[in-house]
Amino acid sequence: MDRKMANRKLIRLSQLKNKLAAENLEEIDWVTFGVIVKKVTPQSANNGRTFSIWRLNDLRDLNQCVSLFLFGDVHKEHWKTDQGTV
């Protein structure tokens, strides 16, 4: 993990909103981690394609969640991922 994180900045999900407002994250090599705290049943978009929505949290502040929309191959590969997975 130390090798993978070398020269990268960890930004907690609960800090993401403030960091996006204060810093230009496109210029920084950063990573975040989240736990799937809620999954919505896969849905169909207007174009007929199926997608998933996950709510992610870093377990520091349960009021600060990020919604992640999964489309296409990402949805197909990961839609069965269990709630509680990091």
C-alpha angles and dihedrals in degrees: 000000000000090000093049092048096046110128092002128114120228113222116185116226089238088058097044098094092052093044092051089053095046105035139041097240092184087075095050129074099228139162137195136193129213142177120226100241096169137015124197117215108263111272137200121243122219089266091057096251118133123235139173133222122210128185111216130197136176092219091240097095114014090195092063109075132159121214114222119196116205118202137171119350092357090058092046092050100042110025092103093055109129125248108254093041117134 
